[in-house]
Amino acid sequence: MEITSILPEECLCLIISLTSPEDACRSAMISHAFRSVANRDEVWEKFLPSDYRSIISGSSSSSLLSLGKKDVYFHLCFHPILIQNGTKSFQLEKKSGTKCYMMGARALSIIPEGTPAHWIWTSLQESSDGEKPTFDFKRMTKRMALLIFPLFTSCFDFFNRFPETAELKQVWWLNMRGEIETKILSSDTNYAVYFVFKLRKEHTTGFTQRTVGLHVHVDKIGLREVRMVSLDPLRDEPRYIRERGDGWMEIEMGAFFNNCGDDGSVEFSVWEAHTNYVKQGLIIEGIELRPKESAS
């Protein structure tokens, strides 16, 4: 006898909502009866952040609120939405529903800025036809769901996230910084901060055999982390950079545990001041905060 014939649907909804999004997807594979319960809005609303409505309402994707809660969840996992006039993005980590934010180049303080001789703003096309595919997650087959959920890199990763990026034309020193309040992040979560960038294939100078400073400061817990790394390492040098799978590269700037409550902030910066060397060819997408991946 199936448990669905013993327990009321409301009890099953409560039980599944106390697990995880990944477990809910597995539950939907058990039977048709379980699937109808595991896909209910009451279950998936528990996996969404408590402030998801206000985040979506203030984004360029407010129409998401008309979708079912499971569709909203997976859309936010696979398709970052732009907030704060397109200067930041928001998405969810697929397995846990933890909040992820990226501050685009426009949200950072880049010095010197405002003159084309130093930095320029470039627009990047999202794709060859300018359209993004969408999924109806309610219609996924069991096999599709099993295959698609564990993917580390989503099928949307090859699209550029922001309408503009910052391209370094020529400077003698680097100085860019940003700040985010810890109260908008998921609480009791290990976060890592990533600098997301790329180097032009041609006309890139000033980064080989030289390091830049990556700084992360969390004021509430007194954490201050500084890493000196090369953005263009030689073959025999340590490589801390990795490909993201979307045409961009990233490097971890630092990490922290967010238990700061409502009055903390995270400050981060990229800094280099070897004024004897001109620097050019760096393209910045932004700085991302997302849950730190567990060591394998």
Residue pairs with C-beta under 8 A, 6 or more apart in sequence:
2 31
2 33
3 12
4 12
4 31
4 33
4 34
4 37
5 33
7 15
9 37
9 40
12 34
12 37
13 37
13 40
13 42
13 43
16 23
16 24
16 27
16 37
16 38
16 43
17 24
17 42
17 43
17 46
17 47
18 46
19 27
20 47
20 95
20 96
20 97
21 44
21 47
21 73
21 94
21 95
21 96
21 97
22 95
22 149
22 150
24 38
24 43
24 44
24 47
25 38
25 145
25 146
25 149
27 34
27 35
27 37
27 38
28 34
28 35
28 38
28 39
28 142
28 145
29 35
29 142
29 145
29 146
37 43
39 68
39 70
39 138
41 68
41 69
41 70
43 69
43 70
44 68
44 69
44 70
44 72
44 73
45 69
47 73
47 97
48 69
48 72
48 73
48 76
48 92
48 97
49 55
49 92
49 97
49 99
49 186
52 72
52 76
53 65
55 81
55 83
55 90
56 62
56 64
56 65
56 72
56 81
57 65
58 83
58 84
59 81
59 82
59 83
59 90
60 81
60 82
60 83
60 86
61 75
61 81
61 82
64 72
64 75
64 76
64 81
65 72
67 75
68 138
70 137
70 138
71 136
71 137
71 138
73 92
73 97
74 135
74 137
75 134
76 90
76 91
76 92
77 91
77 92
77 93
77 94
77 154
78 94
78 135
78 154
78 155
78 156
79 91
79 132
79 134
79 154
79 156
80 89
80 90
80 91
80 100
80 102
80 156
80 161
81 89
81 90
81 91
82 88
82 89
82 161
82 162
83 89
83 90
84 107
86 104
86 106
86 162
86 163
87 103
87 104
87 106
87 107
87 162
88 101
88 102
88 103
88 104
88 107
89 101
89 102
89 104
89 161
89 162
89 286
90 99
90 100
90 101
91 100
92 98
92 99
92 100
93 99
93 100
93 290
93 291
94 149
94 151
94 154
95 149
95 150
96 291
98 186
98 189
98 290
98 291
99 184
99 185
99 186
100 288
100 289
100 290
100 291
101 180
101 184
101 185
101 288
101 289
101 290
102 161
102 196
102 285
102 286
102 287
102 288
102 289
103 178
103 180
103 286
103 287
103 288
104 161
104 162
104 164
104 165
104 285
104 286
105 121
105 162
105 164
105 165
105 166
105 284
105 285
105 286
106 121
106 162
106 164
106 166
107 178
107 286
108 166
108 176
108 177
108 178
108 284
108 286
108 287
109 176
109 177
109 178
110 119
110 166
110 175
110 176
110 284
111 175
111 176
112 118
112 119
112 171
113 119
116 169
117 169
117 170
118 168
118 169
118 170
118 171
119 166
119 167
119 168
119 169
119 171
120 166
120 167
120 169
121 164
121 165
121 166
121 167
122 164
122 165
122 166
122 167
122 283
123 163
123 164
124 160
124 163
124 164
124 165
125 160
126 132
126 159
126 160
127 158
127 159
132 156
132 159
133 155
133 156
140 148
153 244
153 245
153 246
157 244
157 245
157 246
158 245
158 246
158 247
159 246
160 246
160 247
160 285
161 285
161 286
162 285
162 286
165 283
165 284
165 285
166 283
166 284
167 200
167 282
167 283
167 284
168 174
168 279
168 280
168 281
168 282
168 283
168 284
169 280
170 278
170 279
170 280
171 278
171 279
171 280
172 275
172 277
172 278
172 279
173 272
173 273
173 274
173 275
173 279
174 212
174 270
174 271
174 272
174 273
174 279
174 282
175 269
175 270
175 271
175 273
176 269
176 270
176 271
176 284
177 267
177 268
177 269
177 270
178 267
178 268
178 269
178 287
179 265
179 266
179 267
179 268
180 265
180 266
180 289
181 264
181 265
181 266
182 218
182 220
182 258
182 260
182 261
182 264
182 265
182 266
183 260
183 261
183 262
183 263
183 264
185 191
185 258
185 289
186 258
186 291
187 258
187 259
187 261
188 257
188 258
188 259
189 257
189 258
189 291
190 255
190 256
190 257
190 258
190 291
190 292
191 255
191 256
191 257
191 258
191 266
191 289
191 290
191 291
191 292
192 252
192 253
192 254
192 255
192 289
192 290
192 291
192 292
192 293
193 216
193 252
193 253
193 254
193 255
193 256
193 266
193 268
193 287
193 288
193 289
194 250
194 251
194 252
194 253
194 287
194 288
194 289
194 290
195 214
195 250
195 251
195 253
195 270
195 287
196 244
196 248
196 249
196 250
196 284
196 285
196 286
196 287
196 288
197 231
197 248
197 249
197 250
197 251
197 282
197 283
197 284
197 285
198 247
198 248
198 249
198 283
198 285
199 207
199 231
199 232
199 249
199 281
199 282
199 283
200 281
200 282
200 283
202 281
203 280
203 281
204 232
204 280
204 281
204 282
205 277
205 278
205 279
205 280
205 281
206 274
206 277
206 278
206 279
206 280
206 281
207 230
207 231
207 232
207 279
207 281
207 282
208 230
208 232
208 233
208 234
209 230
209 234
210 230
210 272
210 274
210 277
211 228
211 229
211 230
211 272
212 228
212 229
212 230
212 231
212 270
212 271
212 272
213 226
213 227
213 228
213 269
213 270
213 271
213 272
214 226
214 227
214 228
214 229
214 251
214 253
214 254
214 268
214 269
214 270
215 224
215 225
215 226
215 253
215 254
215 267
215 268
215 269
215 270
215 271
216 223
216 224
216 225
216 253
216 254
216 255
216 256
216 266
216 267
216 268
217 223
217 224
217 225
217 266
217 267
217 268
218 224
218 256
218 260
218 264
218 265
218 266
218 267
219 264
219 265
219 267
220 260
220 261
220 263
220 264
220 265
221 256
221 257
221 259
221 260
221 264
223 254
223 256
225 253
225 254
225 255
225 256
227 240
227 252
227 253
227 254
229 240
229 241
229 251
230 237
231 241
231 251
231 282
233 239
233 240
233 241
240 251
240 252
241 249
241 250
241 251
242 249
242 250
242 251
243 249
244 250
248 285
250 288
253 268
253 270
253 287
254 268
255 292
256 266
258 264
266 289
268 287
272 279
